[in-house]
Amino acid sequence: MLCRRLSVFLSLVVLASSALAQEMPNAKQIVERMIAAAGGDAFAEFGAVQLVVHEEQTRNDGTQTTKEYTLVVDTRDLANLRLEHPNGTVVGANAAGGWGVVDGVLDDRPQAPTMARKTLNQTVFPLLMPFSLEMEGVGIIEARESTLEGRDVWVLAIPFSKGFFLSPVLTTTWLMVVAQDDYSILGYEFVPPVEYRKVSPVGVRYRILKHHEIEGVKIAEQILSVGIDPQGQESGLTRVTKIESSARFWEPALFLSPAELAALEEEEE
């Protein structure tokens, strides 16, 4: 129900008066307060956080599919990411670039590093709100003031650098609604860019249903995703994402490719 109300709201955004707009915090301050409300500096103190993810998706025709994977995120530097699939495929990235291992063998295709980074961005960004708003490649966020069912909110417009996501359908300006009183996220969504709507007309609306708290840090525990058309109307596509999060000891080896690890071991010898 809230997703439907959010759709109506986002299509009828009412700007605040100019007097109020002059007093409102800028988008950067809003993001900083969102992160502070979710745990702030305590998130970085983890060193690394592990997310064990289970997805249950139902398509318009009733077909159901499930997916499981594990993410490891460097909480001090969101450029360091690792994605592990049950079949043994591992995708990682660090400041030097991305990499992938399939069946124990390094993916040496020229496009592999770029694809790895984009895949990780696409996987991590929706799941690690609001901390993922600080990922490199998230553009200059704009903020507007409005109300949702009598509650004062901020509406954030979130752009991305070209190629941030693996799928160009996601590389558009996302919208997020944030409560002004406690800086909680009420919902966020995207619709495909106009040039891709004939191929992929469905966008996604996200709603965080539950949080798990680790040492004062709130991380999404359950997220409901609903397919939406370009007008914001819901389709029959739904996905429930359940996340088991835990702090993990930071190790450089988590984010280094096999080649980088081998080079590091040679230096130590």
Salt bridges, closest charged atoms under 4 A:
GLU55 OE1 - ARG239 NE 3.99
GLU56 OE2 - HIS54 NE2 3.14
GLU68 OE2 - HIS54 ND1 2.92
GLU84 OE2 - ARG82 NE 2.64
ASP107 OD2 - ARG109 NH2 2.76
GLU149 OE2 - ARG5 NE 2.63
ASP181 OD1 - ARG151 NH2 3.09
ASP182 OD1 - ARG151 NH2 3.46
GLU189 OE1 - ARG205 NE 2.58
GLU234 OE1 - ARG4 NH2 3.71
GLU234 OE2 - ARG205 NH1 3.81
